[in-house]
Amino acid sequence: MRKIILISICLYSSFFGYSQQQAMYTQYMFNGLAVNPAYSSMDEQLSITALSRLQWVGFKGAPRTQTLSIHTPIKTSNTFVGALLINDQIGEVLKETGGYFSVSQRVAVGQESFLSVGITGGASSFRSTYSENYPYSPESVNDPVFADENSIRGNFGFGVMLFSKNYYLGFSSPYFYQRDFSSYNKESASAKNKPYYLFQAGVLLPLGDDFKVKPNFLIKYVNGSPVQFDLNANLLIKETIWVGASYRSADSFDAIASVYITPQIQLGYSYDFSNTELAKRQSGSHEIMLKFSFSIKGRDPNDTCYF
């Protein structure tokens, strides 16, 4: 059992190191506030998004993540505010619960384009409970990797976006501090100051009256780790159904689908087909997304872009 937990942590550390697994969402294109605090300026409505991810189903100690985000414009101004709640867990041993608030401001840079700048800040509670769930072996009593921990750490980040109804470009560092499980040693088991950076872009291309295609990508970089990227394309059918596919470098091929139950309610699902050695030990990753949008007095909901 001790070996299984070690394997789980080592495998997950490369993803968890991207700070609370924010960049690991397959449906990041529908959950933009988790990637870039400037994202809220792209939406003219009050939006609430709930997302649940079950990673590596069937693998002992697999990660589970839930987020709840909300963002809204402030009346008719160019100021937008948001909040993001995170619950992240590896098995029954490592748990994180956090809350972050964001504010963004946008300015027009042409007749149809805008530049948005956003900042975010908050705190997360981290808890590790090895001793409650697994008995120690004699050689692990003094090992920091298996030491229980209960701590709270503040965090902050920033983001910028250039966008219109038909395209977007974004750069962000959503969380300056990250949990680096691979850095544990006998001298220190604390988180390191090791920010990561995201670059994202996408475009909306009309294909006749009933179809639109939206290719986009997300590049993730953290010092000392390989660059990771997500390539994605989604097809919108009659303003009602999204279907798409993604490729995450050295990790998985993903299928995505979502439907507008009403113009204000969107339900999405994705499935990750792992292309790593881990594929033999698990049954893929599932992700469910539910989004609600509400009109704001003085705002035109038709001005909201498809990103």
MOHU-V817934 format. One record per residue. N is the residue number from 1. SS is DSSP state (~ for helix, > for strand, _ for the rest). Layout:
[[N:SS] [N:SS]]
This chain:
[[1:_] [2:~] [3:~] [4:~] [5:~] [6:~] [7:~] [8:~] [9:~] [10:~] [11:~] [12:~] [13:~] [14:~] [15:~] [16:~] [17:_] [18:_] [19:_] [20:_] [21:_] [22:~] [23:~] [24:~] [25:_] [26:_] [27:_] [28:~] [29:~] [30:~] [31:_] [32:~] [33:~] [34:~] [35:_] [36:_] [37:_] [38:_] [39:~] [40:~] [41:~] [42:~] [43:_] [44:_] [45:_] [46:>] [47:>] [48:>] [49:>] [50:>] [51:>] [52:>] [53:>] [54:>] [55:_] [56:_] [57:_] [58:_] [59:_] [60:_] [61:_] [62:_] [63:>] [64:>] [65:>] [66:>] [67:>] [68:>] [69:>] [70:>] [71:>] [72:>] [73:>] [74:_] [75:_] [76:_] [77:_] [78:_] [79:>] [80:>] [81:>] [82:>] [83:>] [84:>] [85:>] [86:>] [87:>] [88:>] [89:>] [90:>] [91:_] [92:_] [93:_] [94:>] [95:>] [96:>] [97:>] [98:>] [99:>] [100:>] [101:>] [102:>] [103:>] [104:>] [105:>] [106:>] [107:>] [108:>] [109:_] [110:_] [111:_] [112:_] [113:_] [114:>] [115:>] [116:>] [117:>] [118:>] [119:>] [120:>] [121:>] [122:>] [123:>] [124:>] [125:>] [126:>] [127:>] [128:>] [129:_] [130:~] [131:~] [132:~] [133:~] [134:_] [135:_] [136:_] [137:_] [138:~] [139:~] [140:~] [141:_] [142:_] [143:_] [144:~] [145:~] [146:~] [147:_] [148:_] [149:>] [150:>] [151:>] [152:>] [153:>] [154:>] [155:>] [156:>] [157:>] [158:>] [159:>] [160:>] [161:>] [162:>] [163:>] [164:_] [165:_] [166:_] [167:>] [168:>] [169:>] [170:>] [171:>] [172:>] [173:>] [174:_] [175:_] [176:_] [177:_] [178:>] [179:_] [180:_] [181:~] [182:~] [183:~] [184:_] [185:_] [186:_] [187:_] [188:_] [189:_] [190:_] [191:_] [192:>] [193:_] [194:_] [195:_] [196:>] [197:>] [198:>] [199:>] [200:>] [201:>] [202:>] [203:>] [204:>] [205:>] [206:>] [207:>] [208:_] [209:_] [210:_] [211:>] [212:>] [213:>] [214:>] [215:>] [216:>] [217:>] [218:>] [219:>] [220:>] [221:>] [222:>] [223:_] [224:_] [225:_] [226:_] [227:_] [228:>] [229:>] [230:>] [231:>] [232:>] [233:>] [234:>] [235:>] [236:>] [237:>] [238:_] [239:_] [240:_] [241:>] [242:>] [243:>] [244:>] [245:>] [246:>] [247:>] [248:>] [249:_] [250:_] [251:_] [252:>] [253:>] [254:>] [255:>] [256:>] [257:>] [258:>] [259:>] [260:>] [261:>] [262:>] [263:_] [264:_] [265:>] [266:>] [267:>] [268:>] [269:>] [270:>] [271:>] [272:>] [273:>] [274:>] [275:_] [276:_] [277:~] [278:~] [279:~] [280:~] [281:~] [282:_] [283:_] [284:_] [285:>] [286:>] [287:>] [288:>] [289:>] [290:>] [291:>] [292:>] [293:>] [294:>] [295:_] [296:_] [297:_] [298:_] [299:_] [300:_] [301:~] [302:~] [303:~] [304:_] [305:_] [306:_] [307:_]]
